[in-house]
């Protein structure tokens, strides 16, 4: 817990506006854990950060029980890689009154990289997110509470990741803020031939491109460096 708090504090000092807390790995091939184990991992961290730091806590979960408890402990956003598709998740998110981030993914982390065939990548991703937006609104989640995540690296090949990033304006057209998480991901390693801890330059390049393409939230490891990129891009965009 002390280590998590120190890390969160360092990110806040570096300029982070949100701290994302998750207890279940969703990287390709990751194993499932029980709801009880997930809650045991995240609840103390969420409670401590919410109580001690001036920052919004985003809980990275697909579990209705974790959503409910996290909201009670002070979380300010629900970030679900499964787009609230688990039984009870829509209701739990609706009752929390928190903003929600809906991510595009197919299958589960164990199987998603076997589900990369799309008739039309951009149309299929947009269609999935539209369907989840409608489901949220039907469950009482107001449109202004919805954030969208294209799900880079989730049920997508390298070529598909690049195409989706290039055409982010297709998702901007849905009218909701976009959250993009590509920091240190394998889509950078595939281009640069670098290991995860040596992908800062590639991560920053994609951060700049994301801001130019209208992305509202960047999920990153390197907060201070990314904030410099965002400020620099915004300064140029705002110039006369």
N, C-alpha and C positions, 0 to 999 in steps of 0.2 A: 504493500500500500504506500509506504513512504517513497519508494522508487517511482511509482506511478504518479504520485503527487508532484515530485520533483520534476519529472518529465513534463507534466501538464503545465506546471508553473513556468518552466523554461520556454515552452511553446507560446504561452500567453504573453510573456515578456518579449518574445520575438515578434508578436503581432497577430497571433491566431485569434480569430473571432469565434471559432467553434472548436471544441475538443471532442473527437469521435472515440467512444469507448465501446469495445466489442469483446465478447468472451468466447466466440466461436470462429475459428478460421474458415474462410470461404475460398481459399486459393484452390486451384485445380487439384482434385484428388483428395481434398481435406475430408477427414472423417467427421461424422456427426457426434455431438455430445448431448447429454441429457439436459432438459430444461433446468433441472435443479442445479447441475454443475455450472451451467452458463450463468444462472442467477447468482450463485455463490461467488463466481469470478467478478462479475461486473457491479453488483449492488454496492459493496463498500467503496469502490472507486468513484462511482457516480455520486454517491452521497457526500464523499469527502471533497471532491472537486466543486460540486454545487455549493457546498457550505463555505469553502475557503477561497475560491477564486472567482473573479468577476469575468465570467465567460459562459457561453451557452454550451451545455453538454449534449452532444448528439449520441444516442444509444444505437449501436449497430446490431440489430437483432431482428429475427423473424418470429420470435416466440411471444404469444399474447401475454403470458404471465410476466415475462421480462419487461415488456412494454408497460404493463400496468404498474409494476413495482418501481420501474425507473422513473415514470412520471411522478409517482408519489415521492420519490427521493430527490426530485429536483431537475430531472432531465428536461431539456427544452426542445428536443427534436427526436423523431424516430427515423432511423435510416435502415431500410429493409431491402436487402439484395433480392428478396423473393417477392417484392412489390405487394406485400400484404395478402399473399395467396394462401397461407396456412389457415387451417380452420380456426376461426375466432380472432384472427389478426385484424381484420377490418373493423370489427366491433371494438376491440381493445384500443385501436388507434383513434377511432371516432370518439370514444368516451374520454380519452386522454386530453382532448382539445389541443394537442400539440401539432406542429407542422410535421409532415411526413415526406420522406424522400423515397420515390418509387424507382427501382432499378430494373433494367431489362436483363433477363437471364432466361435460359432454357434449362429444364431439368434441375439437377442438384450439382454441387461442386464435384462430386464423384463422377458424374456422367456428362457434364455440360460440354466438354471438349469433343464429345462424340456427336454433338447436335449442332453442327455448324453449317448445315445446308439450308440456304434461304432461296426462295423463289425471287425475291427482291429484298436485299438486305435493308435498305433505308425504309422502304414501305412496310416491311415486316416489323422492324423495331418501332417505327412510329405507330403502327397499328396496335401493337401490344401495349404501348404506353397509353394510347388513347383509351383502350379497353379498361385499363386499370384506373385511369382518371374517372371514367364513367362509373366504375364500381365504387370508387371512393366517394364520389358525389352522391351516389345512391345510398351509401351507408351514413351520410350526414357529415362527411368531411368537406368543408368548404373549399372552393377552388383556390383561394388565396393561401391555403395551408399546404399546397402540393408543390413539391420540387421533383424534378426528373433527373435520372442518371442513365446515360446510354449503356453503361455496363461494359466498359472496355476490358477485354480479357475474359469475359464471361460468355461462353458459347460462341466465340468468334475466333477466326483465324487471323494471322498477321495481316493479310491483305484486307480482310474485313475491318479490322481495327483502324487501319489507315484510311480506308474509304469513309468509314463512319465519322472519323475525326474531321476529315476534309469537308464533309457535308453536314456539319452540325447545325447549319441554318434550317435544315429540314425539321429538326427537333425544336428549335427556337420557335418555329411557326405554331407549335402547340400552345404557346402563350403562358408557359410556366418557367420559373427560374431553372437553369440547368446546373447540376453538380457534376464535375468531372474528376475522376480519380485515375491518374495515369502515372503518378510519381514512382520512379524506379521500376516500373513494370517491364515484363519480358518483351513487350512490343518495342521498347527502347533498346533493350539488349539485342534484339534481333537485327536492328539496323546498325547499331554502333559496335556490336561485339564486345560489350562490357558487362561485368558482373553487377549484381543489384546495387552494391554499395559504391559503384563507380559510374552511376548514371545521372549525376546531378545536372550536367550540361544538357543532356537530352530531356530531362524532366523540366528544366527551365524553358527550353525551346518550346515544348508543348504547352507549358503554362502561358507563355506569351501568345501563342496561336489561339489558345482557348479564350483568353480575354478578348482578343480581337474578334473572335467569332461570337461574342456575346455571352459567354459562360459567367454565371454569377458566383459560384462557389467552387474553389479548388481544394481537393483533399490531398494533402502533401505530407512528406516527411520533413522537408527542409524549409521551415517556415520563413525565417528571416530572408533567405535568398529569394524565395518565391515572392515575398512581399515587395522586395525591391523591383522585381520584374513587373509586377502588377502596377506599382506606382509609376514606373517609367513608361509603360504602355499607355496608361491612363493620361499621363501628362502630354504625350504626343497626340492622343486622340482628342484631348480637350483644347489643343492649341488652335489658334485662328489661322 
